[in-house]
């Protein structure tokens, strides 16, 4: 059920219907409560990443930082090959807030994370474990690296 709600969050956010996207995101977070499966924990982190992006788009920077922080806490340990995208988002939020030192700090974390982890495509045996949150995360990785303006 969590994956269905997460997928609907992505669907509505992609169409700019953020109120509906947040309803599905909140439903997904409720469905994730108590689920200690590794895949669920990672999927919840991807949902937090997506919510961080959506909050940034509507100018809710405090919530954006909250969701990015939640995502980073899990992904640094469980999916370090993708955490650089979260750091990139955090750098953008702090830049927008005029907190340039923090922006540079997260941009450096992003750079270091990318240098430390070579992003590898999953082997054919691993493709069955790719989830909607993973796809959203991968799609967001195509963005240009954050640069101090």
PEZIRA-V999471 format. One record per pair of residues at least 24 apart in sequence whose ideal C-beta (glycine too) atoms are under 8 Angstrom apart, sorted by the first residue. I is the first residue (numbers start at 1). GAP is how many residues later the second one is. Records with the same first field share a line. If there is no record, write none. Layout:
# PEZIRA-V999471
I = GAP + GAP
This chain:
# PEZIRA-V999471
1 = 30
2 = 26 + 29 + 30 + 33 + 38 + 41 + 42
3 = 40 + 128 + 129
5 = 26
6 = 37 + 40 + 41 + 44 + 126 + 127
7 = 125
9 = 38 + 41 + 42
10 = 40 + 122 + 126
13 = 37 + 40 + 41
18 = 36 + 39 + 40
21 = 33
22 = 29 + 32
25 = 25 + 26 + 29
38 = 40
39 = 90 + 92
41 = 33 + 37
42 = 32 + 33 + 36 + 37 + 91
43 = 88 + 90
44 = 30
45 = 25 + 26 + 28 + 29 + 30 + 33 + 34 + 88
46 = 25 + 85 + 87 + 88 + 90 + 91
47 = 86
48 = 26
49 = 26 + 36 + 37 + 40 + 84 + 87 + 88 + 91
50 = 83 + 86
52 = 34 + 37 + 38 + 41
53 = 36 + 87
56 = 33 + 36 + 37 + 40
61 = 32 + 35 + 36
64 = 25 + 29
65 = 25 + 28 + 29
68 = 25
80 = 33 + 36 + 37
81 = 36 + 37 + 38 + 39
82 = 37 + 52 + 55 + 56 + 59
83 = 30
84 = 25 + 26 + 27 + 29 + 30 + 33 + 57
85 = 25 + 52 + 55 + 56
87 = 26
88 = 55 + 57 + 58
91 = 55
92 = 54
95 = 51 + 53 + 54
100 = 48
103 = 43 + 45
104 = 44
107 = 39 + 40 + 41
110 = 35 + 36
111 = 34
